[in-house]
Amino acid sequence: MSEVSAVPELTRQVAEFVTQTRADSFPPEAVEQVKLHLLDALGNMLGAYATRHPVVEGVLRLAREAGGHAEATLVGTGEKVACADAAMANAVLANFLDFSDGHFMGGHINDRLVPVCLAVGERSNASGQEVLAALLIGYEVYIHLAATLFAAVEPASARLPYFVVVGPLAGAAAAGRLLHLSTDQVAGALGLAASFQLAGAQYVHSGGQEKDLCPGHEVRRAVISALLAQQGILGSVDILEGERGLLRLVGADLPPEGMTDLGRRWRVTECYLKPYPACRYLHASIEAALRLHAQGIDPAEVESVTVTTNSSSAARTCYDIRSHVNAIFSHPYQVAVALVEGKADLPTAWAVKLQDPRIANLLPRVRVRATAAYDELYRHRSLSQPPWPAEVEVVLRDGRRLTVQVTSPRGDPGNPLTVEEVEEKFAALAGRVLSRERVNHLRQAVRDLEAVPHIGALTSLLATDLR
């Protein structure tokens, strides 16, 4: 038997899951979990809109100027633009603060899927129940693909981050569900969505704003792929298992273990939700620094700080903070802020933070190192082995050493945020631009999403008084 036949029609199997899975087969706990992730994304979008950052303003302006049919709502402005343009702009908002969710095998999810489901849902006159089903199916496709592809190559270590293909594939699957595509059309949409542009990840070091646009490009590609497939324009229907398909591109095992239980093992409950607006690789060090701050450390008495973690996490070390992107990916910056202020603030506050001499003086004294032990933990990451443990040691001028280790930071499935904490996060972000009454109304609409007759009833609540 040839190697190709060892994974027969895997792309089609995914497409069949998208088109044939019945909503009444969804586990109740998965449904309730995905509602939390939807609420989280809406709060992140509104919180980003509230910053009025030039990136946010510029993306929304371009979406408005693009013209086309008024199909889907821009979060914040409430204006309606073409479906793909709304999805792209809203994805940028959803990711902008780096507050979005993710999975331990790699990548963010709700900033890639919620904008697709809202925009395509509005275009197709979908109900809340249909949007909820498409979102949950998108999550499952994303997580199973990530578990397959990233088991072969750790995504953060790739110099050309091929992992940006997972978002478009899952987004195309969700869009295909909402557009009622056939199995063949969904398979073809996956093939189109996988034809992505290669992109560098230099933003981790230089702070380039291409990072802000990545989810927008992914989401736009997902929407366009599904819309083209609806017209009979199909990509490779064996894009996963083909001789030059994605599995062979990354050297994944054939047949791939991660895809065999799609539709039988529901994995959305394995996702994390973020309590801090920073790269997830930094959360253990942020949490350790917060615990050290709670011990009453005087920043002026700190001689040195050492963060110990794995190599992928340690690579996120930046001392020259030139943008909010640098702040998102900098252990030294985040640890210094946490030690001084006892909280993790929005990354857009970086310029103000660095005017505080306590933070500015402490930042260069934070060193980050990787050890083989932490690398080994990361290689064996799983639900029972959290992927992001770290420890922070502070040496004081009087010679005392204080150390805190965090093995599973808040938000991990083994150390989850409560429903109340997720709702409080949403209210804090959405409350920056919405009245308390509107915040509560929006939260209730998500709770009762199955009863919403048309998703436009929810998106209409996302307009603010800011213009």
C-alpha distance (Angstrom), angle and dihedral (degrees) to the residues before:
residue distance angle dihedral
M1 . . .
S2 3.81 . .
E3 3.76 123.4 .
V4 3.80 91.3 -112.7
S5 3.81 92.5 56.3
A6 3.82 89.4 52.7
V7 3.81 88.2 76.5
P8 3.81 103.2 36.7
E9 3.78 115.8 -164.9
L10 3.79 95.1 -25.9
T11 3.81 91.5 162.8
R12 3.78 89.2 54.3
Q13 3.80 90.9 49.8
V14 3.79 89.0 57.1
A15 3.79 90.3 47.2
E16 3.79 90.9 51.0
F17 3.79 89.9 52.5
V18 3.81 88.4 53.9
T19 3.78 96.6 48.1
Q20 3.80 103.6 32.3
T21 3.81 105.4 38.3
R22 3.79 109.8 109.6
A23 3.79 120.1 -137.4
D24 3.81 90.7 -132.8
S25 3.82 88.2 64.1
F26 3.81 93.5 61.7
P27 3.82 113.4 112.8
P28 3.84 108.9 -115.9
E29 3.81 91.9 -129.3
A30 3.82 90.2 55.2
V31 3.80 91.3 50.6
E32 3.80 92.9 50.9
Q33 3.80 91.5 45.6
V34 3.79 94.3 52.2
K35 3.81 89.5 50.9
L36 3.81 88.3 59.1
H37 3.79 90.3 51.3
L38 3.80 90.4 50.0
L39 3.80 91.1 50.6
D40 3.79 89.6 47.8
A41 3.81 91.5 53.6
L42 3.81 92.8 49.5
G43 3.80 90.6 52.7
N44 3.79 91.6 48.2
M45 3.81 91.1 51.6
L46 3.79 93.9 49.5
G47 3.80 91.8 44.5
A48 3.80 90.1 52.9
Y49 3.80 91.3 47.6
A50 3.80 89.0 53.6
T51 3.81 91.8 60.3
R52 3.83 91.7 65.8
H53 3.79 85.7 -151.9
P54 3.84 115.4 174.8
V55 3.82 90.9 -115.3
V56 3.80 91.1 54.2
E57 3.79 93.5 43.5
G58 3.79 92.6 46.6
V59 3.79 96.0 50.2
L60 3.81 92.3 48.3
R61 3.79 91.2 47.4
L62 3.79 92.3 52.9
A63 3.80 91.1 48.6
R64 3.80 90.5 53.5
E65 3.80 92.9 46.5
A66 3.81 94.6 48.6
G67 3.79 92.9 81.2
G68 3.80 123.6 -157.0
H69 3.78 131.7 119.1
A70 3.81 119.9 -23.3
E71 3.82 96.2 -116.4
A72 3.79 110.4 137.9
T73 3.80 139.3 26.2
L74 3.79 126.9 -105.0
V75 3.80 108.3 -137.7
G76 3.79 111.0 -117.6
T77 3.79 99.9 13.5
G78 3.79 95.9 52.1
E79 3.80 90.1 -144.1
K80 3.78 119.8 139.1
V81 3.79 121.8 -128.3
A82 3.79 137.3 159.8
C83 3.80 114.4 -48.4
A84 3.82 98.3 -113.8
D85 3.81 92.3 44.9
A86 3.81 92.7 51.4
A87 3.79 91.6 47.4
M88 3.80 92.0 50.9
A89 3.80 95.5 47.7
N90 3.80 93.6 45.2
A91 3.81 91.2 49.2
V92 3.79 90.0 55.6
L93 3.80 88.8 52.1
A94 3.81 92.4 46.8
N95 3.81 92.4 54.4
F96 3.80 100.9 32.6
L97 3.82 98.8 95.3
D98 3.82 92.5 39.8
F99 3.79 87.9 -124.4
S100 3.83 94.2 125.0
D101 3.78 126.2 120.3
G102 3.79 129.5 -109.8
H103 3.78 149.2 165.3
F104 3.79 130.2 -97.0
M105 3.80 91.5 -116.4
G106 3.80 89.2 63.1
G107 3.77 145.9 -81.1
H108 3.79 140.5 53.3
I109 3.77 120.4 -85.5
N110 3.80 118.9 179.0
D111 3.80 92.7 54.7
R112 3.83 87.9 55.5
L113 3.81 99.3 42.3
V114 3.81 109.4 31.3
P115 3.84 93.7 60.2
V116 3.82 89.9 50.3
C117 3.80 93.5 49.1
L118 3.80 94.3 46.6
A119 3.81 95.6 46.6
V120 3.80 98.3 41.6
G121 3.80 89.6 39.6
E122 3.79 90.8 57.7
R123 3.79 92.5 45.2
S124 3.80 92.3 50.5
N125 3.82 95.6 41.5
A126 3.81 90.3 -119.2
S127 3.77 124.7 178.8
G128 3.77 123.9 -123.9
Q129 3.79 88.8 -104.8
E130 3.80 91.4 55.0
V131 3.81 92.6 48.1
L132 3.79 90.6 48.6
A133 3.82 90.9 51.6
A134 3.81 92.7 48.1
L135 3.81 91.6 48.3
L136 3.80 93.6 50.7
I137 3.81 91.8 46.8
G138 3.81 89.5 49.4
Y139 3.81 90.4 52.5
E140 3.78 92.6 51.6
V141 3.81 93.2 48.1
Y142 3.81 90.6 48.1
I143 3.80 95.9 49.0
H144 3.79 95.7 44.6
L145 3.81 91.3 47.7
A146 3.80 91.4 47.9
A147 3.79 91.4 49.2
T148 3.79 88.9 52.7
L149 3.80 101.2 42.3
F150 3.80 99.5 35.6
A151 3.78 93.4 48.1
A152 3.81 86.2 72.4
V153 3.82 99.4 43.6
E154 3.80 127.0 17.2
P155 3.82 102.8 -120.0
A156 3.78 99.1 -141.2
S157 3.80 91.7 55.3
A158 3.80 95.5 56.4
R159 3.80 111.6 108.4
L160 3.80 88.2 -155.9
P161 3.82 101.1 42.2
Y162 3.79 100.5 -138.6
F163 3.80 86.8 170.0
V164 3.81 89.3 88.3
V165 3.82 86.0 82.3
V166 3.81 93.9 71.6
G167 3.81 94.4 67.6
P168 3.83 94.5 52.8
L169 3.80 91.7 46.7
A170 3.80 93.7 50.9
G171 3.80 90.8 41.4
A172 3.80 91.6 51.6
A173 3.80 88.5 50.6
A174 3.82 92.0 52.2
A175 3.80 91.8 45.5
G176 3.80 90.7 47.7
R177 3.79 90.0 54.9
L178 3.81 91.5 51.9
L179 3.80 92.7 46.3
H180 3.83 91.0 49.7
L181 3.80 91.7 -125.0
S182 3.78 120.3 179.3
T183 3.79 120.8 -109.1
D184 3.81 90.2 -102.5
Q185 3.79 91.1 50.4
V186 3.81 93.0 50.1
A187 3.81 90.8 49.7
G188 3.81 88.9 50.6
A189 3.79 91.4 47.4
L190 3.81 89.1 54.4
G191 3.79 88.9 53.3
L192 3.80 91.6 51.5
A193 3.80 92.9 45.9
A194 3.80 91.8 52.7
S195 3.80 91.7 59.7
F196 3.77 92.8 91.5
Q197 3.77 135.2 159.0
L198 3.79 116.7 -106.9
A199 3.77 113.3 -118.9
G200 3.77 135.9 -175.0
A201 3.79 124.1 -124.0
Q202 3.80 96.2 -141.2
Y203 3.81 89.1 127.8
V204 3.81 88.1 81.9
H205 3.81 87.4 71.1
S206 3.80 106.7 22.7
G207 3.80 99.7 37.4
G208 3.80 94.5 -126.1
Q209 3.78 115.6 174.2
E210 3.79 93.1 -129.7
K211 3.81 82.9 93.3
D212 3.80 89.1 66.7
L213 3.79 91.8 53.3
C214 3.83 98.7 46.5
P215 3.82 96.2 88.2
G216 3.79 90.3 45.5
H217 3.80 92.1 55.6
E218 3.80 91.2 46.4
V219 3.79 93.7 50.0
R220 3.79 93.9 45.7
R221 3.80 90.0 51.5
A222 3.80 90.5 50.5
V223 3.79 93.7 51.4
I224 3.80 95.0 45.0
S225 3.80 91.5 47.0
A226 3.80 91.6 54.9
L227 3.80 93.4 44.4
L228 3.79 91.5 50.1
A229 3.80 91.3 47.8
Q230 3.80 87.8 53.3
Q231 3.81 86.1 61.2
G232 3.79 92.4 49.9
I233 3.81 97.1 -99.5
L234 3.81 102.8 134.1
G235 3.76 135.1 -177.2
S236 3.81 125.6 -149.4
V237 3.79 108.4 -45.0
D238 3.81 89.7 -154.5
I239 3.81 96.0 50.5
L240 3.81 92.7 134.4
E241 3.81 102.8 43.9
G242 3.80 102.4 24.3
E243 3.80 123.9 118.9
R244 3.83 89.6 -101.0
G245 3.78 95.8 26.1
L246 3.77 130.6 123.0
L247 3.80 98.2 -86.8
R248 3.80 93.1 57.5
L249 3.80 90.6 41.4
V250 3.80 90.9 64.9
G251 3.80 98.1 30.1
A252 3.80 95.2 -114.2
D253 3.78 119.9 173.3
L254 3.79 115.9 -91.0
P255 2.93 118.8 -108.7
P256 3.82 89.5 29.8
E257 3.77 113.8 -127.1
G258 3.79 94.0 -155.4
M259 3.82 95.0 64.0
T260 3.79 100.5 45.0
D261 3.81 95.7 85.3
L262 3.83 98.8 45.0
G263 3.79 106.1 140.1
R264 3.80 93.0 15.9
R265 3.80 101.0 62.1
W266 3.81 112.9 44.2
R267 3.78 108.7 -153.7
V268 3.80 107.3 178.7
T269 3.82 87.9 102.1
E270 3.82 87.7 64.9
C271 3.80 91.8 67.5
Y272 3.77 125.7 104.5
L273 3.79 128.0 -132.8
K274 3.78 117.6 -149.0
P275 3.81 124.3 -119.2
Y276 3.84 91.5 -178.3
P277 3.83 128.4 50.9
A278 3.79 98.2 -125.6
C279 3.79 140.2 87.3
R280 3.79 109.3 -59.0
Y281 3.81 90.4 -125.3
L282 3.82 87.2 68.3
H283 3.80 99.1 49.8
A284 3.79 97.5 91.4
S285 3.81 91.8 52.3
I286 3.82 91.3 45.5
E287 3.79 90.9 50.9
A288 3.81 92.3 47.2
A289 3.82 90.1 50.4
L290 3.80 90.5 49.9
R291 3.81 90.1 53.7
L292 3.79 90.1 49.6
H293 3.80 90.5 50.2
A294 3.81 88.4 53.1
Q295 3.82 87.9 59.9
G296 3.79 88.6 66.6
I297 3.80 100.7 -106.6
D298 3.79 114.7 177.5
P299 3.84 107.2 -137.8
A300 3.80 89.9 -147.4
E301 3.81 89.3 62.2
V302 3.81 95.1 52.8
E303 3.80 113.4 111.9
S304 3.80 96.9 179.9
V305 3.80 143.3 -16.2
T306 3.80 125.1 -147.6
V307 3.80 123.8 -165.4
T308 3.81 114.5 -163.1
T309 3.79 118.3 -165.1
N310 3.82 142.5 123.8
S311 3.80 125.1 -55.4
S312 3.80 96.3 -104.2
S313 3.78 90.8 52.0
A314 3.81 94.0 42.0
A315 3.80 89.6 56.5
R316 3.80 86.4 70.8
T317 3.78 93.5 81.3
C318 3.79 119.0 129.0
Y319 3.80 129.8 160.2
D320 3.80 99.3 173.5
I321 3.81 101.1 73.9
R322 3.79 107.5 -167.0
S323 3.79 102.2 153.9
H324 3.79 143.4 8.2
V325 3.82 86.7 -92.4
N326 3.82 90.7 63.2
A327 3.81 89.1 48.8
I328 3.80 90.9 52.7
F329 3.82 92.1 54.5
S330 3.82 102.3 37.3
H331 3.81 121.9 102.1
P332 3.83 91.3 -173.6
Y333 3.81 93.4 52.4
Q334 3.80 96.2 43.9
V335 3.81 94.3 44.6
A336 3.80 92.4 47.2
V337 3.82 91.9 51.0
A338 3.80 92.0 46.8
L339 3.83 93.1 49.0
V340 3.79 92.7 48.5
E341 3.80 103.0 37.6
G342 3.79 103.9 23.4
K343 3.80 93.2 -129.9
A344 3.79 141.1 72.5
D345 3.80 110.7 -118.3
L346 3.80 132.0 -163.5
P347 3.82 112.2 -72.7
T348 3.81 90.7 -123.9
A349 3.82 88.1 71.1
W350 3.82 91.8 68.2
A351 3.83 97.3 109.5
V352 3.79 92.6 52.0
K353 3.80 91.9 45.7
L354 3.78 92.9 54.0
Q355 3.79 90.3 55.2
D356 3.81 87.1 67.3
P357 3.84 104.5 90.9
R358 3.80 90.8 -150.0
I359 3.81 90.8 62.1
A360 3.80 95.5 36.5
N361 3.81 91.8 51.7
L362 3.80 95.1 44.0
L363 3.81 97.6 47.6
P364 3.84 97.5 73.5
R365 3.82 90.1 48.7
V366 3.82 91.9 62.6
R367 3.80 112.2 96.6
V368 3.80 124.6 -171.3
R369 3.79 123.9 -153.9
A370 3.80 137.2 173.5
T371 3.78 126.3 -142.3
A372 3.79 132.9 -161.4
A373 3.79 89.7 -119.6
Y374 3.80 92.8 58.4
D375 3.80 91.1 43.5
E376 3.78 89.3 54.5
L377 3.79 90.9 51.2
Y378 3.78 89.8 52.0
R379 3.79 93.7 49.6
H380 3.80 89.2 56.5
R381 3.80 95.6 44.7
S382 3.79 114.5 152.8
L383 3.77 140.0 134.4
S384 3.81 89.0 -73.2
Q385 3.82 94.2 40.6
P386 3.83 109.9 52.6
P387 3.82 110.6 -141.5
W388 3.80 100.9 -143.1
P389 3.84 111.2 54.2
A390 3.79 117.1 151.5
E391 3.77 141.2 160.8
V392 3.78 132.2 -145.3
E393 3.79 122.5 -153.2
V394 3.80 121.7 -167.0
V395 3.81 120.2 -163.0
L396 3.80 113.1 -159.8
R397 3.78 125.9 -151.3
D398 3.80 90.7 -108.8
G399 3.81 89.4 59.7
R400 3.79 98.8 -103.9
R401 3.81 117.5 140.2
L402 3.80 121.8 -150.7
T403 3.80 120.1 -172.5
V404 3.78 133.1 -176.6
Q405 3.82 124.3 -177.2
V406 3.80 122.8 -162.0
T407 3.79 114.7 -165.6
S408 3.82 98.6 174.3
P409 3.82 115.6 21.5
R410 3.78 122.1 -148.5
G411 3.78 113.9 -76.6
D412 3.81 96.6 37.5
P413 3.82 114.5 125.7
G414 3.79 87.7 -111.0
N415 3.81 91.3 50.2
P416 3.80 102.4 26.7
L417 3.76 131.3 -178.7
T418 3.77 111.3 -111.9
V419 3.79 120.7 -114.4
E420 3.79 87.4 -108.4
E421 3.81 91.8 53.6
V422 3.81 92.0 50.5
E423 3.78 90.4 49.2
E424 3.81 91.1 47.6
K425 3.80 90.2 51.9
F426 3.80 89.6 50.5
A427 3.80 92.6 48.1
A428 3.82 92.6 48.9
L429 3.81 92.7 52.1
A430 3.80 98.8 37.7
G431 3.80 90.4 43.1
R432 3.79 89.4 66.5
V433 3.82 88.9 75.1
L434 3.82 106.9 11.3
S435 3.78 132.1 66.7
R436 3.80 118.1 -110.1
E437 3.81 88.9 -109.4
R438 3.82 91.9 53.5
V439 3.81 91.4 46.3
N440 3.80 91.0 53.4
H441 3.81 92.1 45.2
L442 3.80 91.4 51.6
R443 3.80 92.6 46.9
Q444 3.81 90.4 51.4
A445 3.81 91.7 48.3
V446 3.81 89.4 57.1
R447 3.80 92.1 46.9
D448 3.82 89.9 52.7
L449 3.80 96.7 36.0
E450 3.81 93.4 135.7
A451 3.81 88.6 63.4
V452 3.83 95.9 50.8
P453 3.82 105.6 108.2
H454 3.81 94.8 -156.9
I455 3.79 127.8 14.6
G456 3.80 89.0 -131.3
A457 3.80 87.0 75.6
L458 3.81 87.3 65.8
T459 3.81 98.8 39.6
S460 3.81 90.4 50.9
L461 3.81 86.9 66.8
L462 3.81 91.6 60.2
A463 3.82 95.4 74.9
T464 3.79 117.3 104.7
D465 3.79 135.1 -166.2
L466 3.81 90.6 -111.5
R467 3.81 114.4 97.8
